[in-house]
């Protein structure tokens, strides 16, 4: 495999990962047939450029706080990937009380009225909320934890709008 080209095995691997992202189904190749195994995997794609995998990528326009500040560490993206990997490795489910689920749904509906985003953003938000809770050693999403994630997401979406990465509804 080389840059820009995938062989047959690479294409099949990308399709399996895409299925995991979109349908939460793990595709297992048994030579003569594929088996789809349901899974409960929260995924976020972190890449330096446009992701070839769709459905769980998060656009994050970087705005340096100060041009004279210390340059960013070269391993920053790798460190973020490692951290997210450690946090999401825990297989315990995240409990979401009904009142938090209602708040989440209302917030998501408001954002979808303002910005043209796909429903996969809800999956991304849930993965981020789960990771945020797990970093605090919690297995239940509270309104406070959701609000912290939502505030960060509103800021990210604002920067995406400024950069022209999102289509605003009129």
Buried (B, 14 or more C-beta within 10 A) or exposed (E): EEEEEEEEEEEBBEEBBBBBBBEBBBBEEEEEEEEEEEEEEBBBBBEEEEBEBEBBBBEEEEEEEEEEEEEEEEEEEEEEBEEBEEBBEEEEEBEBEEEBEEBBEEBBEEBBEEBEBEEBBBBBBBBBBBBBBBEEEBEEBBBEBBEBBBEEBEEBBEBBBEEEEBEEEE
